[in-house]
Amino acid sequence: MRLLEIKTEESCMIVNNNRTNSSNLRQWHPAFFADIQIELEAERENLIFENEHQLGTKPMEIDALVIKKKSDIPINKNIGRIFRKYNIIEYKSPTDYISINDFYKVCGYAFFYKADTVTEDEIPIEEITISLVSRAYPRKMLRHLREFWKCRVKKMEEGIYYVTGSKIPIQVIVTEQLSKKKNLWLRSLTDRIKDKEDMKRLLNEYREKQKNPLYESVMQMIVRANEEKFREADCMCEALNRIIQDQIEEKIRKSLQAGYDEGYGIGMQDGIKDGMQRGMQRGMQQGMQQGMQRGMQQGEHSINSLILCLAELGRTSDIIRSASDPEYQKKLLKEFGLLPE
């Protein structure tokens, strides 16, 4: 079962301003990109999601770009209420943080994205927002914005802060402070899960969504990053067993269905082949019998009509001759228009 495929080898290194450690070797960004789509799935019809949007021809990439299809339709989800037409998101893995330099880098991305168009002012600056996402509260970076840029920072709700006083609307999302009720999946995208009830709720929700590749990507990352905690949590056994049982039952169902389909196909082919042979034989027999019966009835009618005609004309000799000479009888039937077609 893929949910419990815990691998020890590291597959991808993420480097952010030379801040790296062993946890950063995990692929947090793909999981985050899946997670942000989970968070905003209720309004997915009005959003376009772009992963690692490349700026220009050089290797500069926005972590995630979310574009509203219709600007006038508001986003109700708490992390998307600030959204305008073009929304740039910078994400830091659980072991990383948002620095002062990160703030300037993302602002640079926003200005470059605005300028990297064919026509002048094609992307209005007032239609761009910036979202900075990290596990911990970026105290040093926000202090810099207050002191140097004279910005104001307002806590809108658990884990969501708006920065006002900038030309571009900015929000800071602190994942470890997010509401368990509203943002369970984004809050849980960490290597520091502690609450067993949160783990159990994740597994129960995942059970209902395990066929969705977005949930699968996030759940894989969460389990790998918190392997020991999931193994130690006795209360997880029931939830895990249900998921395992679901997947076993699904495999059995697919195997049975495949076997049934294959058997049905072979049976149909054999049945058609055998049925055609038997059907042709039965059909020929029935056809011959029906044909003979119809022919006899029609022939009998024709002969009776011929005898009546000959008797009316007094041609008794022809009646007697036709009874013993089929060719002459045929000639007479043709003469009176009684020959069956």
One Martini backbone bead per residue (centre of mass of N, CA, C, O) as a GRO file, in nm:
protein
  341
    1MET     BB    1   0.094   0.037   0.025
    2ARG     BB    2   0.163   0.366  -0.037
    3LEU     BB    3   0.117   0.504   0.243
    4LEU     BB    4   0.361   0.293   0.375
    5GLU     BB    5   0.604   0.396   0.191
    6ILE     BB    6   0.899   0.404   0.363
    7LYS     BB    7   1.174   0.591   0.271
    8THR     BB    8   1.524   0.660   0.314
    9GLU     BB    9   1.580   0.780   0.063
   10GLU     BB   10   1.686   1.063  -0.104
   11SER     BB   11   1.542   1.260  -0.388
   12CYS     BB   12   1.548   1.578  -0.294
   13MET     BB   13   1.691   1.907  -0.318
   14ILE     BB   14   1.644   2.199  -0.117
   15VAL     BB   15   1.740   2.541  -0.191
   16ASN     BB   16   1.751   2.824   0.052
   17ASN     BB   17   1.981   3.038   0.111
   18ASN     BB   18   2.165   2.798   0.238
   19ARG     BB   19   1.914   2.646   0.381
   20THR     BB   20   1.997   2.326   0.511
   21ASN     BB   21   1.870   1.985   0.552
   22SER     BB   22   1.740   1.674   0.573
   23SER     BB   23   1.439   1.764   0.539
   24ASN     BB   24   1.484   1.924   0.263
   25LEU     BB   25   1.505   1.658   0.085
   26ARG     BB   26   1.224   1.671   0.067
   27GLN     BB   27   0.914   1.700  -0.117
   28TRP     BB   28   0.736   1.973  -0.037
   29HIS     BB   29   0.630   2.131  -0.286
   30PRO     BB   30   0.437   1.926  -0.421
   31ALA     BB   31   0.261   1.901  -0.167
   32PHE     BB   32   0.179   2.198  -0.150
   33PHE     BB   33   0.045   2.219  -0.429
   34ALA     BB   34  -0.172   2.014  -0.352
   35ASP     BB   35  -0.275   2.156  -0.092
   36ILE     BB   36  -0.375   2.426  -0.218
   37GLN     BB   37  -0.599   2.273  -0.379
   38ILE     BB   38  -0.749   2.162  -0.140
   39GLU     BB   39  -0.817   2.432   0.000
   40LEU     BB   40  -0.950   2.539  -0.303
   41GLU     BB   41  -1.169   2.330  -0.421
   42ALA     BB   42  -1.444   2.489  -0.402
   43GLU     BB   43  -1.298   2.714  -0.626
   44ARG     BB   44  -1.172   2.573  -0.886
   45GLU     BB   45  -1.340   2.685  -1.133
   46ASN     BB   46  -1.188   2.991  -1.078
   47LEU     BB   47  -0.903   2.836  -1.108
   48ILE     BB   48  -0.547   2.860  -1.172
   49PHE     BB   49  -0.275   2.628  -1.157
   50GLU     BB   50   0.081   2.698  -1.104
   51ASN     BB   51   0.384   2.529  -1.115
   52GLU     BB   52   0.662   2.676  -1.122
   53HIS     BB   53   0.672   2.963  -1.247
   54GLN     BB   54   0.832   3.092  -1.513
   55LEU     BB   55   1.069   3.356  -1.557
   56GLY     BB   56   1.134   3.381  -1.843
   57THR     BB   57   1.458   3.226  -1.943
   58LYS     BB   58   1.533   3.199  -1.656
   59PRO     BB   59   1.584   3.035  -1.336
   60MET     BB   60   1.279   3.157  -1.240
   61GLU     BB   61   1.052   3.064  -0.966
   62ILE     BB   62   0.736   3.023  -0.880
   63ASP     BB   63   0.592   2.820  -0.671
   64ALA     BB   64   0.293   2.962  -0.698
   65LEU     BB   65   0.013   3.009  -0.929
   66VAL     BB   66  -0.294   3.196  -0.896
   67ILE     BB   67  -0.576   3.217  -1.122
   68LYS     BB   68  -0.841   3.403  -1.194
   69LYS     BB   69  -1.097   3.385  -1.418
   70LYS     BB   70  -1.290   3.568  -1.223
   71SER     BB   71  -1.247   3.861  -1.057
   72ASP     BB   72  -1.553   3.909  -0.930
   73ILE     BB   73  -1.505   3.641  -0.778
   74PRO     BB   74  -1.495   3.540  -0.471
   75ILE     BB   75  -1.303   3.404  -0.208
   76ASN     BB   76  -1.390   3.211   0.078
   77LYS     BB   77  -1.142   3.108   0.157
   78ASN     BB   78  -0.923   3.220   0.388
   79ILE     BB   79  -0.651   3.204   0.203
   80GLY     BB   80  -0.828   3.360  -0.057
   81ARG     BB   81  -0.951   3.651   0.009
   82ILE     BB   82  -0.707   3.829  -0.111
   83PHE     BB   83  -0.756   3.767  -0.389
   84ARG     BB   84  -0.704   3.820  -0.720
   85LYS     BB   85  -0.600   3.753  -1.024
   86TYR     BB   86  -0.289   3.748  -0.924
   87ASN     BB   87  -0.117   3.479  -0.731
   88ILE     BB   88   0.162   3.477  -0.528
   89ILE     BB   89   0.356   3.192  -0.399
   90GLU     BB   90   0.549   3.136  -0.102
   91TYR     BB   91   0.730   2.844   0.004
   92LYS     BB   92   0.817   2.685   0.318
   93SER     BB   93   0.953   2.460   0.474
   94PRO     BB   94   0.950   2.343   0.802
   95THR     BB   95   1.285   2.416   0.815
   96ASP     BB   96   1.212   2.692   0.719
   97TYR     BB   97   1.217   3.053   0.628
   98ILE     BB   98   1.121   3.391   0.625
   99SER     BB   99   1.301   3.636   0.490
  100ILE     BB  100   1.397   3.937   0.387
  101ASN     BB  101   1.498   3.836   0.110
  102ASP     BB  102   1.240   3.689   0.032
  103PHE     BB  103   1.064   3.935   0.006
  104TYR     BB  104   1.224   4.067  -0.228
  105LYS     BB  105   1.211   3.835  -0.424
  106VAL     BB  106   0.896   3.826  -0.452
  107CYS     BB  107   0.867   4.114  -0.547
  108GLY     BB  108   1.035   4.067  -0.799
  109TYR     BB  109   0.848   3.862  -0.922
  110ALA     BB  110   0.602   4.048  -0.946
  111PHE     BB  111   0.734   4.261  -1.134
  112PHE     BB  112   0.822   4.063  -1.355
  113TYR     BB  113   0.543   3.948  -1.418
  114LYS     BB  114   0.421   4.221  -1.503
  115ALA     BB  115   0.651   4.278  -1.736
  116ASP     BB  116   0.617   3.978  -1.879
  117THR     BB  117   0.486   4.111  -2.159
  118VAL     BB  118   0.360   4.219  -2.459
  119THR     BB  119   0.184   4.432  -2.332
  120GLU     BB  120   0.109   4.714  -2.185
  121ASP     BB  121  -0.030   4.661  -1.886
  122GLU     BB  122  -0.160   4.368  -1.885
  123ILE     BB  123  -0.071   4.358  -1.576
  124PRO     BB  124  -0.200   4.482  -1.315
  125ILE     BB  125  -0.079   4.565  -1.004
  126GLU     BB  126  -0.373   4.551  -0.861
  127GLU     BB  127  -0.386   4.220  -0.950
  128ILE     BB  128  -0.173   4.159  -0.722
  129THR     BB  129  -0.050   3.899  -0.502
  130ILE     BB  130   0.097   3.797  -0.180
  131SER     BB  131   0.215   3.476  -0.048
  132LEU     BB  132   0.343   3.372   0.274
  133VAL     BB  133   0.473   3.043   0.358
  134SER     BB  134   0.500   2.908   0.696
  135ARG     BB  135   0.537   2.764   0.997
  136ALA     BB  136   0.659   3.022   1.108
  137TYR     BB  137   0.688   3.323   1.246
  138PRO     BB  138   0.820   3.618   1.072
  139ARG     BB  139   0.950   3.839   1.269
  140LYS     BB  140   1.187   3.985   1.122
  141MET     BB  141   1.042   4.057   0.859
  142LEU     BB  142   0.801   4.219   0.986
  143ARG     BB  143   0.972   4.428   1.128
  144HIS     BB  144   1.091   4.549   0.871
  145LEU     BB  145   0.819   4.648   0.754
  146ARG     BB  146   0.750   4.837   0.985
  147GLU     BB  147   1.016   5.014   0.996
  148PHE     BB  148   1.078   5.069   0.681
  149TRP     BB  149   0.772   5.056   0.537
  150LYS     BB  150   0.531   5.118   0.735
  151CYS     BB  151   0.376   4.875   0.803
  152ARG     BB  152   0.091   4.667   0.864
  153VAL     BB  153  -0.009   4.411   1.101
  154LYS     BB  154  -0.286   4.177   1.064
  155LYS     BB  155  -0.491   3.966   1.233
  156MET     BB  156  -0.753   3.777   1.096
  157GLU     BB  157  -0.663   3.482   1.188
  158GLU     BB  158  -0.562   3.182   1.222
  159GLY     BB  159  -0.249   3.220   1.058
  160ILE     BB  160  -0.353   3.513   0.941
  161TYR     BB  161  -0.178   3.785   0.770
  162TYR     BB  162  -0.191   4.132   0.705
  163VAL     BB  163  -0.027   4.357   0.475
  164THR     BB  164  -0.016   4.704   0.503
  165GLY     BB  165   0.122   4.967   0.278
  166SER     BB  166   0.136   4.830   0.010
  167LYS     BB  167   0.098   4.797  -0.331
  168ILE     BB  168   0.090   4.495  -0.245
  169PRO     BB  169  -0.085   4.252  -0.139
  170ILE     BB  170  -0.027   4.086   0.183
  171GLN     BB  171   0.029   3.750   0.306
  172VAL     BB  172   0.059   3.553   0.608
  173ILE     BB  173   0.123   3.200   0.654
  174VAL     BB  174   0.087   3.008   0.954
  175THR     BB  175   0.056   2.677   0.982
  176GLU     BB  176   0.073   2.618   1.302
  177GLN     BB  177  -0.191   2.833   1.344
  178LEU     BB  178  -0.399   2.697   1.207
  179SER     BB  179  -0.698   2.568   1.161
  180LYS     BB  180  -0.820   2.255   1.207
  181LYS     BB  181  -1.100   2.294   1.073
  182LYS     BB  182  -1.008   2.466   0.803
  183ASN     BB  183  -0.666   2.362   0.786
  184LEU     BB  184  -0.557   2.065   0.821
  185TRP     BB  185  -0.364   2.003   0.576
  186LEU     BB  186  -0.175   2.252   0.593
  187ARG     BB  187  -0.100   2.217   0.894
  188SER     BB  188   0.008   1.903   0.844
  189LEU     BB  189   0.252   2.010   0.663
  190THR     BB  190   0.473   1.835   0.858
  191ASP     BB  191   0.730   1.720   1.111
  192ARG     BB  192   0.521   1.809   1.387
  193ILE     BB  193   0.324   1.607   1.477
  194LYS     BB  194   0.112   1.552   1.784
  195ASP     BB  195  -0.185   1.498   1.733
  196LYS     BB  196  -0.374   1.212   1.723
  197GLU     BB  197  -0.643   1.329   1.620
  198ASP     BB  198  -0.528   1.451   1.363
  199MET     BB  199  -0.427   1.187   1.243
  200LYS     BB  200  -0.701   1.045   1.238
  201ARG     BB  201  -0.850   1.252   1.063
  202LEU     BB  202  -0.670   1.229   0.818
  203LEU     BB  203  -0.719   0.927   0.764
  204ASN     BB  204  -1.028   0.946   0.734
  205GLU     BB  205  -1.024   1.149   0.497
  206TYR     BB  206  -0.840   0.984   0.311
  207ARG     BB  207  -1.027   0.743   0.272
  208GLU     BB  208  -1.230   0.923   0.092
  209LYS     BB  209  -0.961   1.045  -0.100
  210GLN     BB  210  -0.748   0.821  -0.216
  211LYS     BB  211  -0.814   0.871  -0.537
  212ASN     BB  212  -0.680   1.143  -0.492
  213PRO     BB  213  -0.374   1.272  -0.584
  214LEU     BB  214  -0.354   1.509  -0.385
  215TYR     BB  215  -0.394   1.353  -0.118
  216GLU     BB  216  -0.174   1.148  -0.166
  217SER     BB  217   0.069   1.343  -0.171
  218VAL     BB  218   0.029   1.462   0.114
  219MET     BB  219   0.015   1.198   0.281
  220GLN     BB  220   0.293   1.091   0.210
  221MET     BB  221   0.451   1.329   0.336
  222ILE     BB  222   0.343   1.313   0.625
  223VAL     BB  223   0.427   1.020   0.688
  224ARG     BB  224   0.732   1.047   0.627
  225ALA     BB  225   0.778   1.294   0.836
  226ASN     BB  226   0.600   1.097   1.069
  227GLU     BB  227   0.669   0.796   1.116
  228GLU     BB  228   0.698   0.746   1.425
  229LYS     BB  229   0.423   0.861   1.512
  230PHE     BB  230   0.253   0.656   1.350
  231ARG     BB  231   0.374   0.399   1.485
  232GLU     BB  232   0.308   0.485   1.795
  233ALA     BB  233   0.007   0.511   1.724
  234ASP     BB  234  -0.244   0.308   1.827
  235CYS     BB  235  -0.498   0.465   1.708
  236MET     BB  236  -0.417   0.400   1.400
  237CYS     BB  237  -0.490   0.108   1.335
  238GLU     BB  238  -0.785   0.130   1.250
  239ALA     BB  239  -0.750   0.334   1.018
  240LEU     BB  240  -0.540   0.172   0.859
  241ASN     BB  241  -0.707  -0.086   0.826
  242ARG     BB  242  -0.928   0.046   0.656
  243ILE     BB  243  -0.749   0.129   0.422
  244ILE     BB  244  -0.637  -0.147   0.359
  245GLN     BB  245  -0.910  -0.284   0.315
  246ASP     BB  246  -1.002  -0.105   0.084
  247GLN     BB  247  -0.763  -0.179  -0.106
  248ILE     BB  248  -0.808  -0.482  -0.110
  249GLU     BB  249  -1.101  -0.474  -0.211
  250GLU     BB  250  -1.034  -0.323  -0.472
  251LYS     BB  251  -0.844  -0.536  -0.588
  252ILE     BB  252  -1.045  -0.767  -0.585
  253ARG     BB  253  -1.258  -0.630  -0.758
  254LYS     BB  254  -1.075  -0.588  -1.006
  255SER     BB  255  -0.999  -0.885  -1.043
  256LEU     BB  256  -1.287  -0.991  -1.077
  257GLN     BB  257  -1.361  -0.807  -1.310
  258ALA     BB  258  -1.136  -0.898  -1.501
  259GLY     BB  259  -1.217  -1.196  -1.497
  260TYR     BB  260  -1.503  -1.154  -1.597
  261ASP     BB  261  -1.437  -1.005  -1.859
  262GLU     BB  262  -1.261  -1.225  -1.978
  263GLY     BB  263  -1.466  -1.458  -1.952
  264TYR     BB  264  -1.692  -1.321  -2.107
  265GLY     BB  265  -1.538  -1.283  -2.371
  266ILE     BB  266  -1.471  -1.578  -2.422
  267GLY     BB  267  -1.761  -1.685  -2.396
  268MET     BB  268  -1.877  -1.519  -2.627
  269GLN     BB  269  -1.700  -1.626  -2.850
  270ASP     BB  270  -1.768  -1.924  -2.811
  271GLY     BB  271  -2.076  -1.889  -2.820
  272ILE     BB  272  -2.093  -1.769  -3.101
  273LYS     BB  273  -1.954  -1.991  -3.250
  274ASP     BB  274  -2.137  -2.221  -3.151
  275GLY     BB  275  -2.408  -2.082  -3.215
  276MET     BB  276  -2.367  -2.057  -3.517
  277GLN     BB  277  -2.345  -2.350  -3.578
  278ARG     BB  278  -2.610  -2.437  -3.448
  279GLY     BB  279  -2.789  -2.223  -3.581
  280MET     BB  280  -2.745  -2.307  -3.870
  281GLN     BB  281  -2.855  -2.588  -3.841
  282ARG     BB  282  -3.129  -2.511  -3.727
  283GLY     BB  283  -3.201  -2.311  -3.953
  284MET     BB  284  -3.194  -2.505  -4.186
  285GLN     BB  285  -3.401  -2.699  -4.082
  286GLN     BB  286  -3.628  -2.497  -4.040
  287GLY     BB  287  -3.625  -2.381  -4.328
  288MET     BB  288  -3.683  -2.638  -4.476
  289GLN     BB  289  -3.946  -2.703  -4.339
  290GLN     BB  290  -4.088  -2.436  -4.403
  291GLY     BB  291  -4.043  -2.445  -4.708
  292MET     BB  292  -4.179  -2.708  -4.761
  293GLN     BB  293  -4.449  -2.631  -4.645
  294ARG     BB  294  -4.497  -2.385  -4.826
  295GLY     BB  295  -4.454  -2.537  -5.091
  296MET     BB  296  -4.675  -2.742  -5.055
  297GLN     BB  297  -4.903  -2.544  -5.028
  298GLN     BB  298  -4.853  -2.396  -5.294
  299GLY     BB  299  -4.852  -2.647  -5.478
  300GLU     BB  300  -5.129  -2.749  -5.403
  301HIS     BB  301  -5.279  -2.501  -5.505
  302SER     BB  302  -5.181  -2.513  -5.799
  303ILE     BB  303  -5.287  -2.798  -5.872
  304ASN     BB  304  -5.583  -2.747  -5.806
  305SER     BB  305  -5.616  -2.518  -6.011
  306LEU     BB  306  -5.539  -2.682  -6.262
  307ILE     BB  307  -5.759  -2.898  -6.246
  308LEU     BB  308  -5.998  -2.701  -6.266
  309CYS     BB  309  -5.927  -2.584  -6.540
  310LEU     BB  310  -5.921  -2.851  -6.700
  311ALA     BB  311  -6.209  -2.943  -6.629
  312GLU     BB  312  -6.362  -2.698  -6.757
  313LEU     BB  313  -6.220  -2.774  -7.049
  314GLY     BB  314  -6.204  -3.098  -7.082
  315ARG     BB  315  -5.892  -3.192  -6.998
  316THR     BB  316  -5.845  -3.498  -6.894
  317SER     BB  317  -5.573  -3.594  -7.022
  318ASP     BB  318  -5.397  -3.374  -6.882
  319ILE     BB  319  -5.446  -3.464  -6.596
  320ILE     BB  320  -5.324  -3.748  -6.622
  321ARG     BB  321  -5.042  -3.666  -6.733
  322SER     BB  322  -4.948  -3.470  -6.502
  323ALA     BB  323  -4.938  -3.692  -6.276
  324SER     BB  324  -4.677  -3.851  -6.442
  325ASP     BB  325  -4.561  -3.555  -6.562
  326PRO     BB  326  -4.377  -3.300  -6.447
  327GLU     BB  327  -4.311  -3.137  -6.706
  328TYR     BB  328  -4.601  -3.107  -6.801
  329GLN     BB  329  -4.707  -2.976  -6.550
  330LYS     BB  330  -4.529  -2.726  -6.571
  331LYS     BB  331  -4.638  -2.634  -6.844
  332LEU     BB  332  -4.930  -2.592  -6.746
  333LEU     BB  333  -4.874  -2.388  -6.520
  334LYS     BB  334  -4.755  -2.177  -6.713
  335GLU     BB  335  -5.002  -2.146  -6.897
  336PHE     BB  336  -5.189  -2.052  -6.626
  337GLY     BB  337  -5.010  -1.895  -6.411
  338LEU     BB  338  -4.916  -2.126  -6.160
  339LEU     BB  339  -4.620  -2.077  -6.119
  340PRO     BB  340  -4.402  -2.073  -5.888
  341GLU     BB  341  -4.151  -1.826  -5.784
   0.00000   0.00000   0.00000
